[in-house]
Structures are given as structure tokens and as C-alpha cells.
Amino acid sequence: MTSITDSIPDFYDKYQYVDRKDSVTIKAIQPKIAGFNMVDSLGADHSFELINNDEDQILLLMFMHDLDEVKLEFFKDKDFKVLLDSCQKNGIALVGITNSSPESISSFKIMNEVSIPIYYNQIDPIKGPFMVRDALHANPGLILLKKGVVIDKWSWRDVPSFEEIN
């Protein structure tokens, strides 16, 4: 790649910056914000009640973009078990979200003795699985939400204490 000084070595000596004018030739089309769904096995969407709640509700979302690639040691981790128990005792929702199919969710929960609700977010055929995958690049990972606003994130390697989320 060449620059202007390659073709005109004394460019900065000969020319002086005066001004620039910007203009819009074609107005950009604003992207539509796609819905984020948390669908249960019966097809009911729980995203509004869990994420968009106006109360001071705290929600701990476990993102697992692909259940076939989830680090299973996370579910056996003693810190996670303590966090899960503390959340259940104190009424803090801890739920999972994945792009994997409802059938995969059911078998995953049985095979790995997972007791939390895991919801399905359908993969957009054009945009792909990016909403769940890109929210957190760990598989699994935790995102803390309060009134629908992200407060903090953790990888499966860095399980937060109950005090950190409360």
C-alpha cells in the first residue's frame, strides 16, 4: 500500500489543510433489533417476565451457546453449587439460555443432573447463533441482570460468590 508521500515526497510542504465537508449520499438503513427469546419446552416465552421486569429483581443468566460444548466441570464445581443453593434460598432466579434444541436441553439436564430451568433461544437463520454466543464468550458463563441491565459477567472458570451478585 502506498501513501500520498510516496508519490509526492514534499506533499506536506506544498499543501495545507483547509477544511473538509461531509455529506450523506444515501441514508443508512437502521437495523431492526431482533427479539431475544427464552422459550420453554412448551413454547412459552419467558424473556419479558425475567429480563424486562420493572421490579428490583436480580436475575443470574447462565449462557450456554452450545450444550455439546459446555464445560461440564462447571456444574460439579463446589463454588457453583454454593452459589446455586444461595440463590434458591434467597429467591434469586438462576436460569440457563442456549441455542441448542429443546430436545437437547431435556437430555442434557437428565444426563448432567442439572436442576435449573434452561430456556431455548431460536437461532436466526440469517444472523446465526450470535445473540447467545456473543453475549459471553465462555461456555458456560454467567451474566448478572438487574431490571434488565447487565451488572456483571463471569466465565465458568470464575464463579462469583453470593455476596458478589447480591
C-alpha positions as CSV (number, residue, x, y, z in Angstrom):
1,M,0.0,0.0,0.0
2,T,1.4,3.4,-0.9
3,S,0.7,6.7,0.7
4,I,0.5,10.2,-0.8
5,T,4.0,11.0,0.4
6,D,5.3,8.1,-1.8
7,S,4.1,9.8,-5.0
8,I,4.7,13.4,-3.8
9,P,7.5,13.4,-1.3
10,D,7.1,17.0,-0.3
11,F,3.3,16.9,-0.1
12,Y,3.2,18.4,3.4
13,D,5.4,21.3,2.4
14,K,3.4,22.1,-0.7
15,Y,-0.1,21.7,0.6
16,Q,-2.0,22.9,3.7
17,Y,-5.2,21.5,5.3
18,V,-8.0,24.0,5.0
19,D,-11.3,22.3,5.6
20,R,-13.4,19.3,4.8
21,K,-17.1,18.9,4.1
22,D,-19.1,15.8,4.9
23,S,-22.3,14.8,3.2
24,V,-24.7,11.9,3.2
25,T,-25.3,10.5,-0.2
26,I,-27.7,7.7,0.9
27,K,-29.2,7.5,4.3
28,A,-28.2,4.3,6.1
29,I,-30.9,1.7,6.9
30,Q,-31.1,1.2,10.6
31,P,-31.0,-2.4,11.7
32,K,-34.1,-3.9,13.3
33,I,-33.4,-5.1,16.8
34,A,-34.2,-8.8,16.9
35,G,-36.1,-10.2,19.8
36,F,-34.3,-12.2,22.5
37,N,-36.4,-15.2,23.4
38,M,-36.3,-17.5,26.4
39,V,-38.7,-20.3,25.3
40,D,-39.5,-23.2,27.5
41,S,-40.3,-26.8,26.3
42,L,-44.0,-25.9,25.8
43,G,-43.2,-22.9,23.6
44,A,-43.9,-20.2,26.1
45,D,-41.5,-17.2,26.0
46,H,-40.3,-16.1,29.5
47,S,-38.0,-13.3,28.4
48,F,-40.3,-10.5,29.3
49,E,-41.1,-11.7,32.8
50,L,-37.4,-12.5,33.6
51,I,-35.5,-9.7,31.8
52,N,-37.8,-6.8,31.4
53,N,-39.2,-6.9,34.9
54,D,-39.6,-3.4,36.4
55,E,-39.1,-4.5,40.0
56,D,-35.8,-4.8,41.7
57,Q,-35.4,-8.3,40.6
58,I,-32.0,-9.8,40.3
59,L,-31.5,-12.4,37.6
60,L,-28.5,-14.6,37.0
61,L,-28.4,-15.9,33.5
62,M,-26.2,-18.8,32.5
63,F,-25.3,-18.6,28.8
64,M,-24.5,-21.9,27.2
65,H,-24.4,-21.3,23.4
66,D,-23.9,-25.0,22.6
67,L,-24.8,-27.7,25.1
68,D,-22.5,-30.2,23.3
69,E,-19.5,-27.9,24.1
70,V,-20.4,-26.9,27.7
71,K,-17.6,-27.3,30.2
72,L,-19.4,-29.9,32.4
73,E,-17.0,-29.4,35.4
74,F,-18.7,-26.1,36.0
75,F,-21.8,-28.0,37.2
76,K,-19.7,-30.0,39.6
77,D,-17.8,-27.1,41.0
78,K,-18.4,-26.6,44.7
79,D,-18.4,-22.8,44.3
80,F,-21.2,-23.1,41.7
81,K,-23.2,-25.5,44.0
82,V,-22.9,-23.0,46.9
83,L,-24.0,-20.1,44.6
84,L,-26.9,-22.1,43.2
85,D,-28.0,-23.1,46.8
86,S,-27.7,-19.5,48.0
87,C,-29.7,-18.2,45.0
88,Q,-32.5,-20.7,45.6
89,K,-32.7,-19.9,49.4
90,N,-32.8,-16.1,48.7
91,G,-35.3,-16.1,45.8
92,I,-32.8,-15.1,43.1
93,A,-33.6,-16.6,39.8
94,L,-30.7,-18.5,38.2
95,V,-31.7,-19.8,34.7
96,G,-29.9,-21.0,31.6
97,I,-30.2,-19.9,28.0
98,T,-28.9,-21.9,25.0
99,N,-29.2,-22.1,21.2
100,S,-29.4,-25.9,21.4
101,S,-32.7,-27.5,20.6
102,P,-35.4,-28.2,23.3
103,E,-34.7,-32.0,22.8
104,S,-31.0,-31.4,23.6
105,I,-31.9,-29.3,26.7
106,S,-34.0,-32.1,28.0
107,S,-31.4,-34.8,27.6
108,F,-28.6,-32.5,28.8
109,K,-30.5,-31.8,32.1
110,I,-31.1,-35.5,32.7
111,M,-27.6,-36.7,31.8
112,N,-25.9,-34.0,33.9
113,E,-28.4,-33.7,36.7
114,V,-29.0,-30.0,36.1
115,S,-31.9,-28.6,38.1
116,I,-32.1,-25.0,36.9
117,P,-34.6,-24.1,34.1
118,I,-32.8,-23.9,30.7
119,Y,-34.6,-21.8,28.0
120,Y,-34.1,-22.0,24.3
121,N,-33.3,-19.1,22.0
122,Q,-34.0,-20.0,18.4
123,I,-31.1,-19.4,16.0
124,D,-31.9,-16.7,13.5
125,P,-31.4,-18.3,10.0
126,I,-29.8,-15.1,8.7
127,K,-27.9,-13.8,11.7
128,G,-27.0,-17.1,13.1
129,P,-26.4,-18.1,16.8
130,F,-24.7,-14.9,17.7
131,M,-27.1,-13.4,20.3
132,V,-26.4,-16.2,22.8
133,R,-22.8,-16.9,21.7
134,D,-21.6,-13.3,21.6
135,A,-23.2,-12.2,24.9
136,L,-20.4,-14.1,26.7
137,H,-17.6,-16.0,25.1
138,A,-17.4,-18.6,27.8
139,N,-19.5,-21.8,27.6
140,P,-21.0,-21.6,30.1
141,G,-20.8,-18.2,31.6
142,L,-22.9,-16.1,34.0
143,I,-24.4,-12.7,33.4
144,L,-26.0,-10.7,36.3
145,L,-29.0,-8.6,35.4
146,K,-31.0,-6.1,37.5
147,K,-34.1,-4.6,35.9
148,G,-32.9,-5.9,32.5
149,V,-29.5,-4.1,32.8
150,V,-26.2,-6.1,32.7
151,I,-24.4,-5.6,36.0
152,D,-21.5,-8.1,35.7
153,K,-20.3,-11.1,33.8
154,W,-18.3,-14.2,34.7
155,S,-16.7,-17.1,32.9
156,W,-17.2,-20.7,34.0
157,R,-13.7,-20.6,35.5
158,D,-14.5,-17.6,37.7
159,V,-17.7,-18.4,39.7
160,P,-18.8,-15.4,41.7
161,S,-19.7,-15.7,45.4
162,F,-23.3,-15.0,46.5
163,E,-22.1,-11.7,48.1
164,E,-20.8,-10.6,44.7
165,I,-24.2,-10.9,43.0
166,N,-26.3,-9.6,45.8
